[in-house]
């Protein structure tokens, strides 16, 4: 493998963005939120996993434009196996997309080093930790340059040609903002509500109360009374046990406040609030309260159109501009195959196939190829809606 750290080095400290990502930024809810702590929140992990798994299941293909306006897969290009098979010697292409999209969802940026051979052809793509990469601007050319900070604090600089950079929306011209940092208040409140629920059930799913004693309590008696009462009656295993109090001690439970009574609804709202950060439909996050048979398909289409397609476009453009030369970009382009998203719905898929065959858009053999089935004799004939006649016989 080529040495990916082949440029000049100098020693500096990690930037503020990396420190925030590692340690987390404080929130009004009282917890610090960073990418590591946010991933321990079930809604956040679910949202990131949905996007990462979806990108991992969709394969980008390199296409060659044909003179007649058609296209074909450029399987003979060195970039093609990197996108569809293995990104490098130890990383499958699907895992590469999973790692890169996870970084994009958490940090707003994902980076990969582009390895080339002596002829300048791309031969490997190696993901980089987004927390160790900073983007700077060349004051003369206005091109971005990338500085990678190693574990020992050294900084190594790369040009735009050497780094595949996929960026999300952000206030900077050259770098995306972390969705976790931008939405850390919503994530922090969700974590606090989860801790409140865990603490409530840890205390037997009932509010705390007051032990009343008619006499004056010494320090030793206070400690013994608290330890004895909590040891016998605290926790889910002790729920429902009969309390035995002595020497005039009484227990007065506190009533549920409005916050305690509504925390389940608050947790549902926070799940929806976190889903908004990544524009993911709530039903994909497990919230099926407003999901019906009529709108589930429409919400799935919205996920593809308004959440997934913009991300796929960012992937396609980044790969095209970094991994292809200007001359190659006139002939080749990258496009994700999103047909796999409809594979779970057998009826809808075959209805679309039937309509495409009847309209002369696809031939039966092309459909069979899409279903990984072999062709049959005569299946290459295109038909038209009028009596399903062959296109070549339509004039007769």
PyMOL commands that set and color helices and strands:
alter all, ss='L'
color gray80, all
select helices_A, chain A and resi 16-23+35-38+42-57+78-84+93-107+130-132+160-162+179-182+184-202+219-233+236-238+258-261+263-277+282-285+296-323+326-329+338-342+346-358+364-370+391-393
alter helices_A, ss='H'
color red, helices_A
select strands_A, chain A and resi 9-11+25-26+32-33+59-65+71-73+86-88+91-92+109-116+122-128+133-137+144-149+154-158+163-167+209-212+250-253+332-337
alter strands_A, ss='S'
color yellow, strands_A
deselect
rebuild
show_as cartoon
